[in-house]
Amino acid sequence: MLRVLILLMLPALAMGAEGDAAAGKRAFMRCASCHQVGPSARGAFGPQLNGIVGRKAGSTTDFSYSPAMKRSGIVWTEQTLAAFLKSPKKVVPDNQMRFWGIGDEQQIANLLAYLRTVR
């Protein structure tokens, strides 16, 4: 019986690890005061985040990045984004983002799932 229950739960556990884009879109509202996504996105108080996965940190031309971000040498992968969302100052010391981080791993996974949907 326990084995059957575990097998039935596996798809839900896997989905949770990948994140929920709809929940990530709701969580992004916290980010939207500084960052934009979508067809008309542009840098404002923070850089636009369209297609961030695979992009070199500090590389968009419509935002003035901190020297620390420009020097970081980071290419944003889901792993580096997750680490940055958890603790921005740990990943890029002296960056200028005024954000303390997200401690909830599921919320980070949800945000990443949402960011995968915006190009």
For each residue, the residues with C-beta under 8 A, 3 or more apart:
1: 4 5
2: 5 6
3: 6 7
4: 1 7 8
5: 1 2 8 9
6: 2 3 9 10
7: 3 4 10
8: 4 5 11
9: 5 6 12 13
10: 6 7 13 14
11: 8 14 15
12: 9 15 16
13: 9 10 16 17
14: 10 11 17 18
15: 11 12 18 20
16: 12 13 19 20 106 109
17: 13 14 109
18: 14 15 109 113
19: 16 23 24 106 108 109 110 111 112 113 114
20: 15 16 23 24 109 110 113
21: 24 25 110 113 114 116 117
22: 25 26 114
23: 19 20 26 27 107 110 113 114
24: 19 20 21 27 28 109 110 111 112 113 114 115
25: 21 22 28 29 114
26: 22 23 29
27: 23 24 30 31 107 110 111 114
28: 24 25 31 32 37 111 114 115
29: 25 26 32
30: 27 33
31: 27 28 34 35 46 49 111
32: 28 29 35 36
33: 30 45
34: 31 44 45 46 97
35: 31 32 44 46 47 48 49
36: 32 40 41 42 43 44 48 49
37: 28 41 48 49 50 115 118
38: 41 50 118
39:
40: 36
41: 36 37 38 48 49 50 118
42: 36 48 62
43: 36 46 47 48 60 62 63 64
44: 34 35 36 48
45: 33 34
46: 31 34 35 43 63 97
47: 35 43 60 62 63 65
48: 35 36 37 41 42 43 44 60 62 63
49: 31 35 36 37 41 52 115 118
50: 37 38 41 118 119
51: 54 55 118 119
52: 49 55 76 81 115
53: 76 77 78 81 115 116
54: 51 75 76 77
55: 51 52 59 60 75 76
56: 59 74 75 76
57: 65 69 70 72 73 74 75 76 92
58: 65 66 69 70 71 72
59: 55 56
60: 43 47 48 55 63
61:
62: 42 43 47 48
63: 43 46 47 48 60
64: 43
65: 47 57 58 69 70
66: 58 69 70 94 95 96
67: 70 71 94
68: 71 72 92 93 94 95 96
69: 57 58 65 66 72 92 95 96
70: 57 58 65 66 67
71: 58 67 68
72: 57 58 68 69 92 95
73: 57
74: 56 57 80 91 92
75: 54 55 56 57 80
76: 52 53 54 55 56 57 80 81 84
77: 53 54 80 81
78: 53 81 82 112
79: 82 83
80: 74 75 76 77 83 84 91
81: 52 53 76 77 78 84 85 112 115
82: 78 79 85 86 108 109 112
83: 79 80 86 87 90 91
84: 76 80 81 87 88 91 92
85: 81 82 88 101 102 108 111
86: 82 83 90 101 102 103 105 108
87: 83 84 90 91 101
88: 84 85 91 92 95 97 99 100 101
89: 92 93 94 95 101
90: 83 86 87 93
91: 74 80 83 84 87 88
92: 57 68 69 72 74 84 88 89 95
93: 68 89 90
94: 66 67 68 89
95: 66 68 69 72 88 89 92
96: 66 68 69
97: 34 46 88
98:
99: 88
100: 88
101: 85 86 87 88 89
102: 85 86 107 108 111
103: 86
104: 107 108
105: 86 108 109
106: 16 19 109 110
107: 23 27 102 104 110 111
108: 19 82 85 86 102 104 105 111 112
109: 16 17 18 19 20 24 82 105 106 112 113
110: 19 20 21 23 24 27 106 107 113 114
111: 19 24 27 28 31 85 102 107 108 114 115
112: 19 24 78 81 82 108 109 115 116
113: 18 19 20 21 23 24 109 110 116 117
114: 19 21 22 23 24 25 27 28 110 111 117 118
115: 24 28 37 49 52 53 81 111 112 118
116: 21 53 112 113
117: 21 113 114
118: 37 38 41 49 50 51 114 115
119: 50 51
